[in-house]
């Protein structure tokens, strides 16, 4: 047991690491849960994870490379040597850093209305509202100006792409290596912006399913060892080991094209997923260096 883990539950460490101020401004939204709710979720995550053997967790601040989790696993191969198994996206960025550092607020405490937003500016035209809502759910809908984080999920298993993470496993391989290529996007009311249906276009290359148009002009991806995400892991560790590549720059995408993709895609996606709280406890993060 490392010395940092031995001291993790001292009053000083809990105050600084679990309940202390996050690396972003406190929430101020009218419908946000209190900061104490998020603090308690972070406390539960640490208590349920630290001594249970879990590997490093996600999402994280990609501008900070430090972490003290001691679980190691081999990096997944380049995505061009793997099978794309799933594509989905989250409303607001799960990761923080690069051009997405504006905190959306604490949200409802269940992954909705939180995460990080594009820190840049948009024109009035790009933010112009639509006549019809996109991806309407009980938690609201997508609107021009919203930020999303797109996840291209890859596996070393020989599978066909499909819904959920379950599509990344097979009867023959229950422990494949996993990789997520992540791109943060801002939705704009502009049909001349990137087309989401093209960003998610698939093609077989050398027997492997590939996403042909993953952006290559949004900065050098930050690669690190982590886990799967989603608000279901706010208070417990994810057991899945994932190699992440997160691009630091945001790209603009036509919200109309997102609506078209949601209307029909091979992954049964019809809405944006919620986000997991940013993991800030260093004992739950990998150290990936620079």
C-alpha positions in Angstrom: 0.0 0.0 0.0 1.4 3.4 -1.0 1.9 6.1 1.6 -0.7 8.3 -0.2 -3.3 5.6 0.1 -2.5 5.1 3.7 -3.3 8.8 4.4 -6.3 9.0 2.0 -8.9 8.8 4.8 -7.2 11.2 7.1 -9.2 14.4 7.7 -6.6 16.5 5.9 -6.6 14.3 2.8 -10.4 13.9 2.6 -10.8 17.7 2.9 -8.2 18.4 0.2 -8.7 15.6 -2.2 -12.3 14.4 -2.0 -14.3 17.3 -0.6 -12.2 20.2 -1.6 -12.8 22.7 -4.4 -12.8 21.1 -7.9 -10.4 22.5 -10.5 -13.2 24.7 -11.8 -15.6 27.3 -10.6 -18.5 26.3 -8.3 -21.8 25.8 -10.0 -24.4 28.5 -10.1 -27.3 27.1 -12.2 -30.8 27.5 -10.7 -31.5 23.8 -11.0 -28.1 22.5 -9.9 -27.7 20.3 -6.8 -25.7 21.7 -4.0 -21.9 21.3 -4.0 -22.2 19.0 -1.0 -24.0 16.4 -3.2 -21.1 16.2 -5.6 -18.6 16.2 -2.7 -20.4 13.2 -1.1 -20.4 11.4 -4.5 -16.6 11.9 -4.7 -16.2 10.7 -1.1 -18.2 7.5 -1.9 -16.2 6.9 -5.1 -12.9 7.1 -3.1 -14.2 4.9 -0.3 -15.6 2.3 -2.7 -12.7 2.2 -5.1 -9.3 2.9 -3.5 -8.6 -0.4 -1.8 -10.6 -2.6 -4.2 -7.9 -2.9 -6.9 -9.5 -0.7 -9.5 -7.4 0.8 -12.2 -7.2 4.5 -13.1 -10.5 6.2 -13.8 -12.0 8.6 -16.3 -12.8 11.3 -17.2 -10.0 13.6 -16.1 -8.5 17.0 -16.7 -6.3 16.4 -19.7 -4.2 19.5 -19.0 -2.9 17.8 -15.9 -0.8 14.7 -16.4 -0.3 13.8 -12.7 -1.8 10.8 -11.0 -0.8 8.1 -8.5 -2.9 5.1 -9.3 -0.5 2.1 -9.4 -2.5 -0.3 -11.6 -0.9 -0.7 -15.0 -2.1 -2.2 -18.2 -0.8 -2.3 -21.7 -1.8 0.5 -24.0 -4.2 -0.5 -26.7 -3.0 -0.6 -30.3 -3.6 2.3 -32.6 -7.3 2.5 -33.6 -6.4 1.7 -37.2 -5.4 -1.8 -35.9 -8.7 -2.3 -34.0 -12.4 -2.7 -34.7 -14.8 0.2 -34.2 -17.5 -1.3 -32.0 -19.6 1.6 -30.9 -20.2 5.4 -31.3 -22.1 7.6 -28.9 -21.9 11.0 -27.4 -22.4 12.9 -24.1 -24.0 16.3 -23.6 -21.2 18.6 -22.5 -17.7 17.3 -22.4 -16.9 14.7 -19.8 -13.2 15.6 -19.9 -11.9 19.0 -19.0 -9.0 20.9 -20.7 -7.9 22.4 -24.0 -10.8 24.5 -25.4 -13.5 23.0 -23.1 -12.9 24.4 -19.6 -16.2 26.2 -18.8 -18.0 24.3 -16.1 -21.7 23.7 -16.9 -22.6 23.4 -13.3 -23.4 20.5 -10.9 -26.5 19.6 -12.8 -29.1 17.2 -11.3 -26.4 15.0 -9.6 -27.2 12.2 -12.0 -25.1 13.4 -15.0 -27.5 15.8 -16.6 -26.7 19.5 -16.9 -23.1 19.1 -15.8 -19.7 18.6 -17.6 -17.7 21.2 -19.5 -18.5 23.5 -22.3 -16.6 25.1 -25.2 -14.7 28.0 -23.9 -14.7 30.0 -27.1 -17.2 32.4 -28.7 -19.9 31.7 -31.3 -21.7 34.1 -33.6 -25.3 35.1 -33.1 -26.1 33.1 -36.3 -24.4 30.0 -35.0 -26.5 30.2 -31.8 -29.8 30.9 -33.6 -32.5 28.6 -32.1 -34.1 25.9 -34.2 -37.9 25.5 -34.9 -37.9 21.9 -33.6 -36.1 20.4 -30.6 -33.2 17.9 -31.2 -32.9 14.8 -29.0 -35.8 15.8 -26.7 -35.9 13.9 -23.4 -37.2 14.5 -19.9 -33.9 16.3 -19.2 -34.2 18.7 -22.1 -33.0 18.8 -25.7 -29.9 19.8 -27.6 -29.6 23.4 -28.8 -27.2 25.4 -30.9 -24.3 26.4 -28.7 -24.3 23.2 -26.7 -21.2 21.1 -26.4 -21.0 17.3 -26.9 -18.2 14.8 -26.4 -18.1 12.2 -29.2 -16.7 8.8 -28.4 -15.4 6.4 -31.0 -15.0 3.1 -29.2 -12.6 0.5 -30.5 -11.9 -3.1 -29.5 -9.4 -5.8 -30.4 -12.3 -8.3 -30.5 -13.6 -9.5 -33.9 -17.0 -8.0 -33.7 -19.4 -5.9 -35.8 -20.3 -2.4 -34.5 -23.5 -2.1 -32.5 -25.3 -0.6 -29.5 -23.7 -0.2 -26.1 -20.3 -1.3 -24.8 -21.6 -4.9 -25.0 -20.9 -4.7 -28.7 -17.2 -4.5 -28.0 -17.0 -8.0 -26.6 -17.5 -11.4 -28.1 -18.0 -15.0 -26.9 -14.4 -15.7 -28.1 -12.8 -12.7 -26.4 -14.2 -11.5 -23.0 -11.2 -9.3 -22.2 -10.3 -7.4 -25.3 -8.2 -4.2 -25.3 -10.4 -1.1 -25.5 -9.6 2.4 -26.9 -11.7 5.5 -27.1 -10.9 8.3 -29.6 -12.7 11.3 -28.2 -13.6 14.6 -30.0 -15.4 17.5 -28.3 -17.8 19.3 -30.6 -19.9 22.4 -30.3 -23.3 22.4 -32.0 -24.0 25.3 -34.4 -26.9 26.3 -36.6 -24.8 26.2 -39.7 -25.2 23.5 -42.4 -21.7 24.5 -43.7 -20.1 23.3 -40.5 -18.9 19.7 -40.1 -21.5 17.0 -41.0 -22.0 14.6 -38.1 -23.1 11.8 -40.4 -19.7 12.1 -42.2 -17.8 12.2 -39.0 -19.3 8.9 -38.0 -19.1 7.2 -41.5 -17.8 3.6 -41.3 -15.8 1.5 -43.7 -14.1 -1.9 -43.7 -10.3 -1.5 -44.0 -8.2 -4.7 -44.1 -11.0 -6.6 -42.5 -11.4 -4.0 -39.7 -14.3 -1.6 -39.2 -13.0 1.9 -39.2 -14.4 5.4 -38.7 -13.0 7.1 -41.8 -13.4 10.8 -40.7 -12.1 11.1 -37.2 -10.9 14.8 -37.1 -7.1 15.1 -37.6 -6.9 18.9 -37.2 -8.0 19.4 -33.6 -4.6 19.1 -31.9 -2.4 16.3 -30.8 -4.5 13.8 -28.8 -3.8 13.4 -25.1 -3.4 9.7 -24.5 -3.8 8.2 -21.0 -4.9 5.1 -19.2 -8.4 5.2 -17.8 -11.8 3.6 -17.7 -15.3 3.7 -19.1 -17.3 6.7 -18.0 -21.0 7.7 -17.5 -22.8 8.9 -14.4 -23.4 5.3 -13.2 -19.8 5.4 -12.0 -20.1 8.6 -9.9 -19.9 6.5 -6.7 -18.2 3.3 -7.8 -15.2 2.5 -9.9 -15.4 1.3 -13.5 -13.8 -2.1 -13.9 -13.0 -1.6 -17.6 -9.5 -0.7 -18.7 -9.5 1.9 -21.6 -6.8 3.7 -23.5 -8.0 7.2 -24.2 -7.0 9.7 -26.9 -8.7 13.0 -26.2 -8.3 15.9 -28.7 -7.7 19.3 -27.0 -9.4 21.5 -29.7 -13.1 21.8 -30.3 -14.7 21.5 -33.7 -18.0 23.0 -34.9 -20.6 20.6 -36.1 -24.0 21.2 -37.7 -26.7 20.5 -35.2 -29.0 19.6 -38.1 -26.6 16.8 -39.1 -26.6 15.5 -35.5 -30.4 15.4 -35.7 -30.2 13.4 -38.9 -27.8 10.9 -37.4 -29.9 10.4 -34.3 -32.9 9.6 -36.5 -31.0 6.7 -37.9 -27.8 5.1 -36.9 -26.5 1.5 -36.3 -26.0 2.1 -32.6 -29.6 2.8 -31.6 -28.6 6.2 -30.3 -31.4 8.7 -30.0 -30.2 11.1 -27.3 -27.1 12.5 -25.6 -25.8 10.5 -22.6 -25.1 12.0 -19.2 -21.6 12.7 -17.9 -19.6 11.3 -15.0 -18.2 13.7 -12.5 -14.7 14.7 -13.3 -12.3 12.4 -11.4 -9.9 14.6 -9.3 -8.6 12.3 -6.7 -4.9 11.6 -7.7 -5.1 8.0 -6.3 -7.8 7.3 -9.0 -5.8 8.8 -11.9 -2.9 7.5 -14.0 0.3 9.5 -14.5 0.8 9.8 -18.2 3.7 12.2 -18.4 4.2 14.8 -21.1 
